[in-house]
């Protein structure tokens, strides 16, 4: 309710009534005080109505509510989905059974997102590389239909990181399709690189701030979930 409406109501409801002579005899200040009390009461009612309307508006969903759990392999990995992006955290060495279950998840994601999808994985510092048979199966994961972009975030440096980068390059060479894969050392690097390519190939926008929050949340909560599931 705006101020003009309040003033019109005030004029209708708060002007003094009764015998005109008696009203004229009352002190002018008393009329002014009564007039102001009525105006303040009407204005307070209007403000309360406005606050009530605002309180009924739904709040913006949190990143936590927009994520969905995809897969948890006890002691090895945890994956969550955000939009058409799967976000995984690896806390243990990849085994063949674990990668086979990951491939099942990829097939489910292919059906859920027929226009394409992307993947981001965190690899914790000094995590051993996949077992030989698991590494061969991992090539199938990165060759799965509809996977267009993949980002690997390494949380370590030195010889260990060089070895993981080499494995990622081998995966890219042996994968089929049009996958684009890149290796990073921070969330910010992945956020700068992946969204434009992802949108151009799948048509789905990944707002940078929301994407960054989703990655940070899954990094923390996903790792804890994978470890707790052991």
C-alpha positions in Angstrom: 0.0 0.0 0.0 1.7 3.3 -1.1 1.6 6.6 0.8 -1.0 8.2 -1.4 -3.4 5.4 -0.6 -2.7 5.8 3.1 -3.4 9.5 3.0 -6.7 8.9 1.2 -7.8 6.4 3.8 -6.6 8.8 6.5 -8.8 11.6 5.1 -11.8 9.3 5.0 -11.4 7.7 8.4 -9.6 10.0 10.7 -11.2 13.4 10.3 -13.1 14.5 13.4 -16.9 13.9 13.4 -19.8 15.1 15.5 -21.3 18.5 16.2 -19.4 21.1 14.1 -19.6 23.7 16.8 -18.2 21.2 19.4 -15.4 20.2 17.0 -14.6 23.9 16.4 -14.4 24.4 20.2 -11.8 21.7 20.6 -8.1 22.8 20.7 -6.5 22.6 17.3 -3.5 20.7 18.7 -5.8 17.9 19.9 -7.1 17.5 16.4 -3.6 17.4 15.0 -2.5 14.8 17.6 -5.5 12.6 16.8 -4.8 13.0 13.1 -1.2 11.9 13.5 -2.1 8.9 15.6 -4.5 7.7 12.9 -1.9 8.2 10.2 0.8 6.3 12.0 -1.6 3.4 12.8 -2.6 3.1 9.1 1.1 3.4 8.0 2.1 0.6 10.5 -0.7 -1.6 9.2 0.5 -1.1 5.6 4.2 -1.9 6.5 3.1 -5.1 8.3 1.1 -6.2 5.3 4.2 -5.6 3.1 6.4 -7.6 5.4 3.9 -10.4 5.5 3.9 -10.6 1.7 7.7 -10.7 1.5 7.8 -13.4 4.1 5.8 -15.7 1.9 8.2 -15.5 -1.0 10.3 -18.7 -1.4 14.0 -18.5 -0.6 16.6 -19.3 -3.2 17.5 -23.0 -3.2 20.9 -23.8 -1.7 23.5 -25.7 -3.6 23.0 -28.6 -1.2 19.4 -28.9 -2.3 20.3 -28.8 -6.0 22.8 -31.7 -5.7 21.8 -35.3 -6.0 23.8 -38.3 -4.9 24.7 -40.6 -7.8 27.1 -43.2 -6.4 29.2 -44.0 -3.3 31.8 -46.7 -3.4 33.0 -47.3 0.2 36.6 -46.1 0.8 37.1 -45.3 -2.9 34.8 -42.6 -4.3 31.6 -40.6 -4.0 29.8 -38.9 -6.9 27.1 -36.3 -7.0 25.1 -34.7 -9.8 24.6 -31.0 -10.4 22.6 -30.0 -13.5 24.1 -32.3 -16.2 27.5 -32.5 -14.6 28.8 -35.4 -12.4 31.2 -34.4 -9.7 33.3 -37.1 -8.1 35.9 -37.3 -5.3 38.3 -40.2 -5.3 39.7 -41.1 -1.8 41.0 -44.6 -2.6 42.7 -46.6 -5.3 40.5 -47.6 -8.2 39.6 -51.3 -8.4 37.9 -53.1 -11.3 34.6 -53.6 -9.4 34.5 -50.0 -8.4 35.1 -48.8 -12.0 32.5 -51.2 -13.3 29.9 -49.7 -10.9 31.1 -46.3 -12.1 30.4 -47.3 -15.7 26.8 -48.3 -14.6 26.4 -44.7 -13.3 27.7 -43.3 -16.6 25.1 -45.3 -18.5 22.4 -44.0 -16.2 23.6 -40.4 -16.7 23.6 -41.0 -20.5 19.9 -41.8 -20.3 19.1 -38.9 -18.0 21.0 -36.4 -20.2 20.7 -37.4 -23.8 21.9 -33.9 -25.0 25.3 -34.4 -23.4 27.0 -34.1 -20.0 30.3 -33.3 -18.4 32.4 -34.7 -15.5 34.6 -33.3 -12.8 36.7 -35.4 -10.5 38.9 -34.6 -7.6 42.0 -36.9 -7.0 43.4 -36.5 -3.5 47.1 -36.0 -3.0 49.3 -39.1 -3.2 46.4 -41.4 -4.1 47.7 -44.5 -5.9 46.9 -44.9 -9.5 44.3 -47.3 -10.7 45.1 -51.0 -10.7 46.0 -52.2 -14.3 42.7 -53.9 -14.9 40.8 -50.9 -13.5 42.8 -48.6 -15.8 41.6 -50.4 -18.8 38.0 -50.2 -17.6 38.4 -46.5 -16.9 38.9 -46.0 -20.6 35.4 -47.2 -21.1 34.1 -44.6 -18.5 35.7 -41.8 -20.5 34.4 -43.3 -23.8 30.8 -43.4 -22.6 28.2 -42.0 -24.9 27.4 -38.3 -24.3 30.4 -37.4 -22.2 31.7 -34.2 -23.9 33.9 -32.5 -21.3 36.0 -33.8 -18.4 38.0 -32.0 -15.8 40.5 -33.7 -13.4 41.5 -31.6 -10.3 44.7 -32.9 -8.8 45.4 -32.0 -5.1 49.1 -32.6 -5.3 52.3 -31.8 -7.2 55.6 -33.3 -8.1 56.2 -36.8 -9.5 52.9 -38.0 -8.3 51.0 -35.3 -10.2 53.1 -36.0 -13.3 52.1 -39.7 -13.2 48.4 -38.9 -12.9 48.6 -36.4 -15.7 50.2 -39.1 -17.9 47.4 -41.5 -17.1 44.8 -38.9 -18.0 46.6 -38.3 -21.3 46.5 -42.1 -22.0 42.8 -42.2 -21.2 42.1 -39.4 -23.6 44.1 -41.1 -26.4 42.3 -44.4 -25.9 38.8 -42.9 -25.5 36.4 -42.7 -28.4 34.1 -39.9 -29.3 34.7 -36.2 -29.0 35.7 -35.9 -25.4 37.8 -32.9 -24.3 39.7 -33.6 -21.1 41.9 -31.2 -19.1 43.8 -31.5 -15.8 43.9 -28.7 -13.2 45.2 -28.0 -9.7 42.4 -25.9 -8.4 38.6 -25.4 -8.5 39.0 -21.9 -10.0 40.9 -23.2 -13.0 38.2 -25.8 -13.7 35.5 -23.1 -13.3 37.2 -20.9 -15.8 37.6 -23.6 -18.4 34.6 -26.0 -18.4 31.4 -23.9 -18.4 31.9 -22.2 -21.9 32.7 -25.5 -23.6 30.0 -27.3 -21.7 27.3 -24.8 -22.7 28.4 -24.8 -26.4 28.1 -28.6 -26.5 25.1 -29.4 -24.3 23.2 -26.1 -24.3 23.2 -26.0 -20.5 24.7 -22.9 -18.7 26.8 -23.3 -15.6 26.9 -20.0 -13.7 30.4 -19.7 -12.4 29.6 -18.8 -8.7 27.1 -21.7 -8.4 29.4 -24.1 -10.2 32.3 -23.1 -7.8 30.0 -23.7 -4.7 28.8 -27.0 -6.0 32.4 -28.2 -6.6 33.6 -27.1 -3.2 30.6 -28.7 -1.5 31.0 -32.1 -3.1 34.8 -32.0 -2.5 34.2 -31.7 1.2 31.0 -33.7 1.7 31.7 -36.3 -0.9 35.1 -37.2 0.5 33.6 -37.5 4.0 30.8 -39.7 2.7 33.2 -42.0 0.8 35.4 -42.4 3.9 32.5 -42.9 6.3 31.0 -45.6 4.1 33.9 -48.0 4.7 
